[in-house]
Amino acid sequence: MRTTTVERPAPRGGTEARRRRVVGLGTLVAVLVIAGVASLAVGARALSPAEVWHGLFAGPESDQGLNEIRLIVQTVRVPRTVLAIVAGIALGAGGALIQGYTRNPIADTGLLGVNAGASFAVVTAITVFGFADPFQYVWFAFLGAAVAGVVVFGLASIGRGAGNPLTLALAGQGVTVFLAAMTKAVALSDQKSLNALRVWDSGSVDGVKFDVIWPMTAFIAAGLVLALTTLPALNLLNLGDDVARGLGVNVALSRTVGIAAVTLLAGAATAACGPIAFLGLMVAHLARHLTGPDYRWLVPYAGLLGAVVLLVCDIVGRLVARPGELDAGVVVALLGAPFFAVLVWRGKFRSA
């Protein structure tokens, strides 16, 4: 008696989910391009698409009006748009990573003390060395952010709670409070430092030139490469350290590389445009809602969402206070504070 084997079609759930995620990434890229074009057109002087196109590719001209458009687009709005995209990607991806490595759904990149470290380094550079140009003190900001991240991770790696996500959060909070107090003490003793800190601390993507943007972009690119190499291990770490070790993950090495990636991403973005609170927190939760808990998809989604949100907030800031404008960091905070309150109210802090 012959038996017949019935071939069953392969389950399509995984393929369909992957297709949806790829389509979602493509959609986010398209939205980012549209927001980028809008960022070039919107401002104190509104420009038509034709004027934007001319401003992007034209050289110096004898016509004063056309030359003014070229200068507006090439020297003001293009750097501003590029920085918003690059910093948004860094803060969005960093927010998703820090939530994963600390297993804390309300964690933000500021948890590692990078914001506080950068602020303290800025006021110190201005007070001690008299630096006033962003190109001069941005390097101190990056160094301060990096040192603060290393100190926090070092403190969290010693003692009984070594490697514990709660220990990392407590170390970060302690270093942040200490550096914030030191920053205020230095700034209040020098009017020039206080004025510079007031401007830098609001979180703005305006006024930064490519001589600052390109070096910071290189550090952000290095952070993204490190982050991408750790995503499979991060998925396993979220099952618990013991489970991850049993599956062959070097927990200490993975967490060290991951925290280094977050420090590079958040440190470079903060150094370039100042501290921008809540962005990483918001977009990490939005990305998790769209992709689920798989960090191989969650981190790229969070990065693109971060770029879109920061760019849109910068555009909104130019529109709501015309002829002046609100800094992008202020608009993000106005969105982020109620978002955080809703997370707590709905109990989302109970599960990452």
N, C-alpha and C positions, 0 to 999 in steps of 0.2 A: 504494500500500500504506500503510495507516494504522498508525502506531506508537502504542502505548499507554504512557502514563507511569504507572508504579506509584508511588503516594505512600507514602513510608515514614514511620512514626511518628517524631516528634521524640525524640531520646534523653532518657531519663528520669532518668539518673544525677544530673544537676545538681539537678533538681527534688526528687528523693528525698533528696539530701544536705541541701538547704535545709530540707525538711520535718523531717528528723531533728534538725537544729540548732535549729529553732524549738521543736519538742517538748522538746528538751533544756533550752532556756532556760525554758520554762514549768515543767518539772519542778524546776529549780533554784529558781525563784521560790516554788513550792509548798513545797519543803523549807525555804527560808528563813523562810516564814511559820510553819511548824510549829516550827522552832527558836526563832523569836521568841516564840511562845506559851509554849514550854517555859522560855525565859529569864525570862519574867514569873512563872512558877509555882515555879521551883526556887530554893532559897536556904537560909539558916539556918532560916527558917520556910517550910515547904512550903505552897503554896496550891492549892486545888482550882480547876478551871476557873470555877466559879460565883463563887468569891472573887476570882479575877483579873478577871472581867467586872465585878463590883461595884466593885473597886478602881479600875478604869479610868474609870468614868463617874460614880461617886458623888461627892457633895459632902460637906462637913463634917457629921458626925452626932453625936448625943448619945451613942449607943452606943460605948463605948470600944473594944471589940473590932473593930467594923466601921470605926471611924475609924482604928485602927492599920493595918488592912489597906489602906485607901485611901492612907495615907501611905507604906507600904512600896512599893506598886505605883507610885504617881504620882511620888514624889520620889526613889526609889532605883532601882527595876528598869526603869522606862520609860527614863530617861536612859541607864542602863547598856546596855540593849538597843539603843537608837538609835545610841549611839556605836559599839558593836561592829559594827553593820551598816554605818554610814557609813565608819568607819575600815577595815573589811575590804574594802569596795568599792574604796576609794582605794588601799590597799596591793596588792590583787590586780591591779587594772588597771595600777597603776604598775609592778609586777613584770613583767608581760607587755610593757609598753612599753619598759622599760629593757633587757630582753633583746633586743628587736627592734632598738633603736637602736644598741646596742653589738655586736650579732650575737654575743652571749656567753650561752650557755645556762645558765651558773651565776651570772649577774648578779642582783643584788637591788637594791631601791631604796636601800639603804644605800651602794651603790657611788658615788653622787653626793656622799657626805659629809653627807647631810641629817641622819642620826642623830647623827653626831659634832657637827655644827654646832648642833643643837638642844640637846644635852647641855651643850656649852660655854656657850651663851647662858643656860641655866637656872642653872647654878652662878654665872655672872657676875652675873645679876640678883639672886640671893639674897645673894651676898657683898657686892656694891657698893651695892645699893639696899635690901637688907633685906626683899625681897618674900618672903612666905610663902604667900600665897593663889594657887591655880592660875590664877585669872582674871587675876592680875597677871603672873606669869611665863610664861604660855602664849604671850603675844604676843612675848616675847623668844625663846622656843623656835621659833616660826614664822619670826621674822626671822633667827635664826641658821641655820635649815635653808635658807632661801631664799638667804642670802648665801653659804653653803657651796656650794650648787648652782651659783650664778653663778660663783664662783671656780673651781670644778672645770671647768666648761664653758669659761671663759675661758682657763684654762691649756691645755686640750686643743685650743684653737682657734688657738694660736700655734706658731710654729716649723715644723720640717720635717714632723712628723707631724700637722699640723693636720687635724682632721676625722676622723682615724683612730680607729675604735672602741677599739683597743688603747691609744692615747694617752689616751682618755677614762678607761679603766679604771685606768691607771697614775696619772693625775692624781687621780682619786677616792681611790685607796688612799693616795697621799701626803698629801692633805689630811686624810683620816680619821685617819691615824696621828698627824699633827701636832696636830690638835684633841683627840684622845683624851689625848695627853700633857698638853696645856694644861689640859684638864678635870680630870685627876687632880691636877695641881699646885695649881689653885685650890681644889678640894674638900678636899684634905688640909690646906690652910692654914686652913680654917674648918669647925668641927664642924657648924654649922647647915647649911651647904651640902652637906656630906658626907651628913648624914642625909636631906636632901631629895632629893639625887641618888640615893641608895640606893633610896628609894621610887619615884621617877619612872622610874628606869632599868630597872625590872623589867617595864614595859609593862602597865599596868592600865587597864581600861575602867570601873573602879569609882570613885565619888566625884566624878565630873565632872558639873557641872550644865549646864543648857541655855544659860546665859549664855556658856559656852565652846563648847558643841556647835554652836549655830546659826551663829556667825561662821565656825567652821572648816568647817562644811558648805557655806557659800557659796564658800569658796576651793576646796573639793573639787569642787563643781559646775562652777566655772570651769575647773578642770583637766580634768574629764571632757569638757566642750565642746571645749576645745582638742585633746584626745586624739582625739576622734571625727572632727575635721576632717582629721587627718593620717593616718588609717588606710590609705586607698588608696595614698598616697605611701609609707607604711612598707612595704607589700607589695612595692613596686618597689625600695625601698632595700635590701631583703634579697636582691635579685638582684645587688647590687653597685652602687657609686656610679656607675661609668661607664655601666652599662646604664640606671640610673635617669635619668641626665642625657640619654642618648639618647632616652628615652621622654618627655622634657619635664618632668622633676621638678627643681625648684629644691632641690638637695640641702642647701645651707647653711640655707635658710629652713625646710625641713621638719624638719631635725634640731634647729634652734634652737627651733621651736615645740614639738616633741616633748619636748625636755629641759625646757622651761618647764612643760609639762603634768605631767611626772613630778615636778618640784620642787614644784609646787602640791599635787599629790596626796599625795606622801610627806611633805612638810613640814607640811601641815595635820594629817594623821593622827598623825604623830609628836609634834607640838606638843600635841595633845589628850590622847593616852594614853601617850606615851613610846615609845621604840624597840621594835618587835616584829620580831625577826629571823626570817628563813626563810619568812615567810608568802607574800610575793610570789614567791619562788623556787618554792615547792611548788605553788601554785595555777596558776602559769603553765604548768608542765609537765603538770599534770592537764588543764588546758584544752586544751593542744596535743594531748594524747592523744585528747580527745573531739572536737575540731573540725578538726584539721589545722593547717597553717601560715597560714591566711588570718586576718590580724589584725582584719578587720572582724567576725569572729565570736570570735576568740580573746580579745580584750580584754573584751568583755561577759561572756563565760563566766568569765574569770579574776576579774573584779570580783564576780560573784555567788558564785563559789566562795570567794573571800576572805572575803566576809561570812558565809557558812555556816560555814567552818572557824573563823573567829575567834569567832563566837557559840557554836559547839559547844565549843571549847576553854575559853571562859569558863564555860560550864555545867559541864564536867568539873572545872574548877578549884574550883568551889563544892562538888562532891560528894566528891572524893577526900580532902579534908583537913578534913572537918567536925569540930567546929563552926567551925574556921577555913577558909581557902581559899587556893588557889594563884592567883597572877595569871595572866591569859590569856597574857601574853607568855612566861611560864615554861612553860606547857603547850605553846604553839606551838613553842618551842625544843626541848622534849623530843621532839616529833614531827619537827621540821625537821632536826635533826642526823642522825638515822639516814636520813632521806629523802635528804639531801645525800650521805651516804656511799654509799647504793645507786646514786645517779646516777653518781657517780665510778666505782664498781665495775663498773657495766654499760657504762661508756664513753659515756654520754649527752652528756658535755661535748664530744664531737667534732662534734656536729651540733645546731644550734638548731632 
